[in-house]
Amino acid sequence: MPVLPVPMIVALILLGFVLHRVLTRKTHITLLVLITVCAVQSAIIALVQYYGVSSLRIVQALVASIIPAIAWLAFRQASAGPLRNQNIYVHLAIGPALAVIGLIIHPDWLDVVIPSLFAGYGLAILIVLREGEDSLPHSRLENGYLIVLVWRILALALIGSAATDIFIAVRLASGHSDMLLWLPSLLSSITLLVLGALGLSHAIESQNDPQAKRSHDTEQDKDRDTAIIEKLETYIATHKPYLDPDLSLSRLSRKLLVPEKQLSRAINKYKGENVSRYINAHRVHHACALMQNDTSVTEAMFASGFNTKSNFNREFLRVIGASPRDWLKSRA
């Protein structure tokens, strides 16, 4: 009875992810490309390692060299909005170009080039995420905490892949050639499955809030931030934008005609929390008002801009100090 190797099973799972996302139209194009490329790479690994199609080794190296760049582009689309064509071309060309140079000069250089690409892009994502939820102005504010977590795991998966490639190369160089039979394909399959699954996450959409130092603020900065907060609070009271479940920092800044960084900075400084928590606090208080008027917890949750019960419960506990049902019991 024929048995499919692990990399081929992973490829089929990832292709199933792609088909599901195409039919439901819930994943933006860069994440869809990331999942697809991971599926193709896993299938190539199976063909090379288990079916003896050695002619695909060069293709395997080229596809591997492009995966971290695609992950980076997907991340940048989430954190900075639509990508410029020239930036896309540059990132997509760097990996294959280095891989081709390595193949021409010496094939063993790929053991350095490809892990360096994975580690470099993984570190770049982690560096951008230093500002936490406010690093992703185009993501929905409700899920800010979860979004950052997913992207950090994806970055660590890239770095982990680089570390395992280096480990395998060192072991093979020291004479442990038996590892070539199963370990590289297994670890590569795990990495590809993780990257594909994270790309499928609905989130892709506790860190410290970046605080502006008052000692470095000029009077002009203070006046500008004060004006932004006044404008924000007036807009919040009048239009209640927090009721929009798809609200993002980018969308809010456009409504206020205030640059994203200035808006985020002003909220961080004067409200002592990031934009996501500030908006979710308004949502929680709105839900409380509805529940006091005999609206059910679930109805109040959706009517206040939340999409998932887990996020609602977490933010309610943070803002109120109790779960929604415990709060209702105490009010009764």
C-alpha positions in Angstrom: 0.0 0.0 0.0 1.6 3.3 -1.1 2.3 5.9 1.7 2.6 9.6 1.1 5.8 11.2 2.6 5.3 13.9 5.2 6.3 16.8 2.9 3.7 15.7 0.3 1.0 15.5 3.0 2.0 19.0 4.2 1.8 20.2 0.6 -1.7 18.9 0.2 -2.8 20.4 3.5 -1.4 23.8 2.4 -3.1 23.6 -1.0 -6.4 22.9 0.9 -5.8 26.1 2.9 -5.3 27.9 -0.4 -8.5 26.5 -1.9 -10.4 27.4 1.2 -9.2 31.0 1.2 -9.8 31.4 -2.6 -13.4 30.2 -2.2 -14.1 32.4 0.9 -12.0 35.3 -0.3 -10.8 36.1 3.2 -7.0 36.3 2.6 -5.2 39.2 0.9 -3.0 38.3 -2.0 0.4 38.3 -0.4 -0.6 35.8 2.3 -2.3 33.7 -0.4 1.0 33.7 -2.3 2.9 32.8 0.8 0.7 29.8 1.5 0.9 28.7 -2.1 4.7 28.9 -2.3 5.0 27.0 0.9 2.9 24.3 -0.6 4.9 24.1 -3.8 8.2 24.0 -1.8 6.9 21.2 0.4 5.9 19.2 -2.8 9.4 19.8 -4.3 11.0 18.6 -1.1 9.0 15.4 -1.4 9.9 14.9 -5.0 13.6 15.4 -4.4 14.0 13.5 -1.1 11.5 10.6 -1.6 11.0 10.2 -5.3 14.5 10.9 -6.5 13.8 13.8 -8.9 17.2 15.3 -8.4 16.7 17.7 -11.3 14.5 19.8 -9.0 17.2 20.5 -6.5 18.0 23.9 -8.1 14.3 24.8 -8.2 14.1 23.8 -4.5 16.9 26.2 -3.6 15.4 29.1 -5.7 11.9 28.6 -4.1 13.4 28.5 -0.6 15.3 31.7 -1.3 12.0 33.6 -2.1 9.9 32.4 0.8 11.2 34.9 3.5 10.8 37.8 1.1 7.2 36.9 0.5 6.6 36.6 4.2 8.2 40.1 4.6 6.0 41.6 1.9 2.9 40.1 3.5 3.9 41.6 6.8 4.6 45.0 5.3 1.2 45.0 3.6 -0.4 44.5 7.0 1.8 47.1 8.7 2.2 49.8 6.1 -0.6 49.3 3.6 -0.3 48.8 -0.2 3.1 48.0 -1.4 5.1 49.9 -4.1 5.9 47.8 -7.2 9.6 48.6 -7.0 9.8 47.4 -3.4 8.1 44.1 -4.4 10.5 43.5 -7.3 13.6 44.3 -5.2 12.7 41.9 -2.4 11.6 39.1 -4.7 14.8 39.4 -6.7 17.3 39.5 -3.8 16.9 35.8 -2.7 17.0 34.1 -6.1 19.9 36.3 -7.3 22.0 35.4 -4.2 21.0 31.7 -4.7 22.0 31.7 -8.4 25.4 33.4 -7.5 25.9 30.7 -4.8 25.1 27.9 -7.3 27.6 29.3 -9.8 30.4 30.0 -7.3 30.0 27.0 -5.0 26.8 25.0 -4.1 27.8 24.8 -0.5 27.3 28.6 -0.3 23.6 28.0 -0.3 24.0 26.6 3.3 24.9 30.2 4.2 22.8 32.2 1.8 19.3 30.7 2.5 19.6 30.6 6.3 20.8 34.2 6.2 17.7 35.2 4.2 15.3 33.5 6.6 17.1 34.9 9.7 17.4 38.4 8.2 13.8 38.8 7.3 12.6 37.2 10.5 14.7 39.7 12.5 13.5 42.6 10.4 9.9 41.7 11.3 10.7 41.5 15.0 12.4 44.9 14.8 9.4 46.6 13.2 7.1 45.0 15.8 9.0 46.7 18.7 6.2 49.2 18.9 3.6 46.5 19.5 0.1 46.9 18.2 0.7 50.4 16.8 3.2 48.9 14.4 0.2 47.6 12.4 -1.9 50.6 11.6 -3.8 48.9 8.8 -5.0 46.0 11.0 -8.3 46.0 12.9 -7.9 47.5 16.3 -10.0 44.8 18.0 -7.4 42.1 17.3 -4.3 44.1 17.8 -2.8 41.9 20.5 -3.4 38.7 18.6 -2.1 40.1 15.3 1.2 41.1 16.8 1.5 37.6 18.4 0.9 35.8 15.1 3.4 37.9 13.2 6.0 37.4 16.0 5.5 33.6 15.8 5.9 33.8 12.0 9.1 35.8 12.4 10.4 33.2 15.0 9.5 30.4 12.5 11.7 32.0 9.9 14.6 32.4 12.4 14.0 28.8 13.7 14.2 27.5 10.1 17.6 29.2 9.6 18.9 27.8 12.9 17.8 24.2 12.0 19.4 24.6 8.5 22.7 25.7 10.1 22.5 22.8 12.6 21.9 20.2 9.9 24.8 21.6 7.7 27.2 21.5 10.7 26.1 17.9 11.5 26.5 16.8 7.9 29.9 18.4 7.7 31.0 16.5 10.8 30.2 13.2 9.1 26.6 12.5 10.4 25.3 11.9 6.9 22.5 9.6 8.1 20.5 12.8 9.0 20.2 13.5 5.3 17.6 10.8 5.0 14.8 12.3 7.1 15.7 15.3 9.3 16.0 18.1 6.7 12.7 17.2 5.0 10.9 16.8 8.3 12.1 20.1 9.7 11.4 21.9 6.4 7.9 20.5 6.4 7.2 21.6 9.9 8.4 25.2 9.1 6.4 25.3 5.9 3.3 24.1 7.7 3.7 26.7 10.4 4.2 29.5 7.9 1.2 28.4 5.9 -1.0 28.0 9.0 -0.1 31.4 10.3 -0.9 32.9 6.9 -4.3 31.3 7.2 -4.9 32.9 10.7 -7.9 35.1 11.0 -5.8 37.4 13.2 -3.6 38.6 10.3 -4.7 40.7 10.4 0.9 41.9 26.7 3.4 44.3 25.2 4.5 47.5 26.6 3.0 50.6 25.1 5.6 53.0 23.6 5.6 56.1 25.7 6.7 59.4 24.4 9.2 61.2 26.7 7.7 64.5 27.8 11.2 65.9 28.5 12.0 66.0 24.8 8.7 67.6 23.8 8.7 71.2 22.6 5.8 73.5 23.3 4.8 73.1 19.7 4.7 69.3 20.1 2.5 69.6 23.2 0.1 72.0 21.6 -0.2 69.7 18.6 -0.8 66.6 20.7 -3.4 68.4 22.8 -5.2 69.6 19.7 -5.2 66.0 18.3 -6.6 64.6 21.5 -9.4 67.2 21.6 -10.2 66.5 18.0 -10.2 62.8 18.6 -12.5 63.0 21.6 -14.9 65.2 19.8 -15.0 62.8 16.8 -15.4 59.8 19.2 -18.3 61.4 21.0 -20.0 62.5 17.8 -19.5 59.7 15.4 -18.7 56.7 17.6 -16.2 55.2 15.1 -15.4 52.4 17.6 -18.6 50.7 16.6 -17.0 49.8 13.3 -15.5 46.3 13.7 -13.1 47.0 10.9 -11.7 50.2 12.3 -7.9 50.5 12.0 -5.4 53.2 13.0 -5.0 54.0 9.4 -8.8 54.5 8.8 -9.1 56.6 12.0 -6.2 58.8 11.1 -7.8 59.5 7.7 -11.1 60.4 9.3 -9.3 62.9 11.6 -6.9 64.1 8.9 -4.0 63.4 11.3 -0.9 61.3 10.4 -0.9 57.9 11.9 2.3 58.3 13.9 1.1 61.6 15.4 -2.3 60.2 16.4 -0.7 57.1 18.0 1.9 59.2 19.8 -0.7 61.6 21.2 -2.9 58.7 22.5 0.1 56.9 24.0 1.2 60.0 25.8 -2.0 61.5 27.0 -4.1 58.4 27.5 -1.4 56.1 28.8 -2.4 53.2 26.4 -2.0 52.3 22.8 -4.7 53.0 20.1 -6.1 49.5 20.2 -6.7 49.5 24.0 -8.1 53.1 23.8 -10.7 52.1 21.2 -11.6 48.8 22.9 -12.2 50.6 26.1 -14.8 52.7 24.4 -16.3 49.5 23.0 -16.5 47.9 26.4 -18.2 50.9 28.0 -20.7 51.0 25.1 -21.4 47.3 25.7 -21.9 48.0 29.4 -24.5 50.6 28.6 -26.4 48.2 26.3 -26.3 45.4 28.8 -27.7 47.7 31.5 -30.7 48.1 29.2 -31.3 44.3 29.1 -29.4 43.6 25.9 -27.8 40.2 25.9 -24.1 39.8 26.3 -23.7 38.5 22.7 -25.8 41.2 21.2 -24.0 43.9 23.1 -20.6 42.5 22.0 -21.4 42.6 18.3 -23.2 46.0 18.6 -20.1 47.5 20.2 -17.7 46.6 17.5 -16.3 43.3 18.7 -16.1 40.3 16.4 -15.1 37.5 18.7 -16.1 36.5 22.2 -12.5 35.8 23.3 -11.4 39.4 22.5 -14.5 40.9 24.1 -14.0 38.9 27.3 -10.3 39.7 27.5 -10.9 43.5 26.9 -13.9 43.6 29.3 -11.8 42.0 32.0 -9.0 44.5 31.4 -11.2 47.5 31.4 -13.9 46.6 34.0 -12.0 44.1 36.2 -14.6 41.4 35.9 -16.1 39.1 33.2 -19.3 40.4 31.5 -21.5 37.9 33.4 -19.9 38.6 36.8 -20.3 42.3 36.1 -24.0 41.8 35.3 -24.5 39.8 38.5 -22.9 42.5 40.6 -25.1 45.1 39.0 -28.2 43.0 39.8 
